[in-house]
Amino acid sequence: MMKVLPVAGAALLLIAAAPVLAPGTEADRDPGWLVKPDGGMVARFYPESAQRMEVEGRAAIVCTVALDTRLHDCRVQSEAPTGYGFGDAALKMADEMRMAPAIRNGVPVKALVRVPLAFVMPRPEPPPA
C-alpha cells in the first residue's frame, strides 16, 4: 500500500509520543518522517527559471523507503505546470529526505510512499510597525 504524506512549502513536523515496546514487538506502522522537507529545503531547490519568472508549482514523487532511511528509486508522478523543472527539483530534494522504514509484524520493511510538494514563492515580510 502506498502512503500519501503531504508536504507544503513551509512545513511543521509534530512528533507524537509512542509507547515503549520490547524489541520485536513493535506495532505495525507506515514510514514516518525523520527529515521532512521544509520551506528552507524548498527554497534551496526551487527551479531557477521558475523563480525568475515568479512561477509557483507542484510536484509529486513516488519513492521506496529503504531500511537505511533513504528514499530510493524515486520517480516523478506529476508536476504542474510542466516545463519549469518542479519534478526534477523534487527528485533532487529526495536525496536529503529521510524516513523511518515501515514496520510489519515487528520487522522493518521497504515501503512505497508518495510525497507531494508545493513550490511557493517566499512572501516579503511586512516592514516593522
C-alpha positions as CSV (number, residue, x, y, z in Angstrom):
1,M,0.0,0.0,0.0
2,M,1.3,3.5,-0.9
3,K,1.2,6.0,1.9
4,V,0.5,9.6,1.0
5,L,2.5,12.1,3.0
6,P,1.5,15.7,2.4
7,V,4.2,18.4,2.4
8,A,3.9,22.1,1.9
9,G,6.4,24.8,1.1
10,A,6.8,25.6,4.8
11,A,6.0,22.6,6.9
12,L,5.9,21.9,10.6
13,L,6.6,18.5,11.9
14,L,4.9,17.3,15.1
15,I,6.1,14.2,16.8
16,A,3.7,12.2,19.0
17,A,4.9,10.2,21.9
18,A,4.7,6.5,21.3
19,P,4.6,3.7,23.9
20,V,7.9,1.9,24.5
21,L,7.7,-1.7,23.4
22,A,10.1,-4.6,23.8
23,P,12.3,-5.2,20.7
24,G,10.4,-7.3,18.1
25,T,7.0,-6.3,19.5
26,E,6.6,-3.0,17.7
27,A,3.1,-2.4,16.3
28,D,2.8,-2.2,12.5
29,R,3.3,1.3,11.2
30,D,3.8,3.1,8.0
31,P,7.0,5.0,7.2
32,G,7.5,8.2,9.3
33,W,9.4,11.4,8.7
34,L,12.9,11.7,10.1
35,V,14.0,14.6,7.9
36,K,10.9,16.2,6.3
37,P,11.1,18.8,3.5
38,D,10.5,22.3,4.8
39,G,10.4,25.8,3.4
40,G,14.2,26.1,3.6
41,M,14.7,22.9,1.6
42,V,12.1,24.0,-1.0
43,A,13.8,27.4,-1.3
44,R,17.2,25.8,-1.9
45,F,15.9,23.5,-4.7
46,Y,13.4,25.9,-6.3
47,P,13.9,25.8,-10.0
48,E,15.8,28.9,-11.1
49,S,13.8,29.7,-14.2
50,A,10.5,29.3,-12.2
51,Q,11.9,31.6,-9.5
52,R,13.0,34.3,-12.1
53,M,9.5,34.2,-13.7
54,E,7.8,34.0,-10.2
55,V,6.0,30.8,-11.2
56,E,4.8,28.6,-8.3
57,G,4.1,24.9,-8.9
58,R,3.6,21.4,-7.5
59,A,5.3,18.0,-7.9
60,A,4.6,14.6,-6.5
61,I,7.2,11.9,-6.4
62,V,6.9,8.2,-5.6
63,C,9.8,6.5,-3.8
64,T,10.8,3.4,-1.9
65,V,11.7,4.0,1.7
66,A,14.6,1.7,2.3
67,L,15.8,0.2,5.6
68,D,18.6,2.7,5.7
69,T,16.0,5.6,5.9
70,R,16.9,6.9,2.5
71,L,14.4,7.3,-0.4
72,H,15.4,5.2,-3.3
73,D,14.1,4.6,-6.9
74,C,12.2,7.9,-6.9
75,R,10.2,8.9,-9.9
76,V,8.1,11.9,-10.8
77,Q,4.4,11.0,-10.6
78,S,3.2,14.5,-11.6
79,E,4.2,18.1,-11.9
80,A,2.4,21.3,-12.7
81,P,3.0,23.5,-14.5
82,T,5.2,21.5,-16.8
83,G,8.4,22.9,-18.3
84,Y,9.7,24.6,-15.2
85,G,11.6,21.8,-13.5
86,F,9.5,21.2,-10.5
87,G,9.6,17.4,-10.9
88,D,13.4,17.4,-11.2
89,A,13.7,19.7,-8.2
90,A,11.5,17.2,-6.2
91,L,13.8,14.4,-7.2
92,K,16.9,16.3,-6.0
93,M,15.2,17.1,-2.7
94,A,14.6,13.4,-2.1
95,D,18.3,12.9,-1.6
96,E,18.0,15.0,1.6
97,M,14.8,13.5,2.9
98,R,14.8,10.6,5.5
99,M,12.1,8.4,6.7
100,A,11.9,5.6,9.2
101,P,11.0,2.4,7.4
102,A,7.6,0.7,7.7
103,I,7.2,-1.9,10.4
104,R,5.3,-5.1,9.6
105,N,5.0,-7.9,12.2
106,G,7.7,-6.2,14.2
107,V,10.2,-6.2,11.3
108,P,11.4,-3.1,9.3
109,V,10.4,-3.4,5.7
110,K,10.7,-1.4,2.5
111,A,7.6,0.6,1.5
112,L,6.4,2.9,-1.2
113,V,5.5,6.5,-0.4
114,R,4.1,9.4,-2.4
115,V,5.5,12.8,-1.5
116,P,3.5,15.8,-2.8
117,L,5.5,19.1,-2.7
118,A,4.4,22.7,-3.2
119,F,6.8,25.2,-4.5
120,V,5.6,28.6,-3.2
121,M,7.4,31.8,-3.8
122,P,8.5,33.4,-0.5
123,R,6.4,36.3,0.5
124,P,8.1,39.5,1.6
125,E,7.9,40.3,5.2
126,P,5.9,43.4,6.1
127,P,8.0,46.3,7.5
128,P,8.0,46.5,11.2
129,A,5.3,48.8,12.6
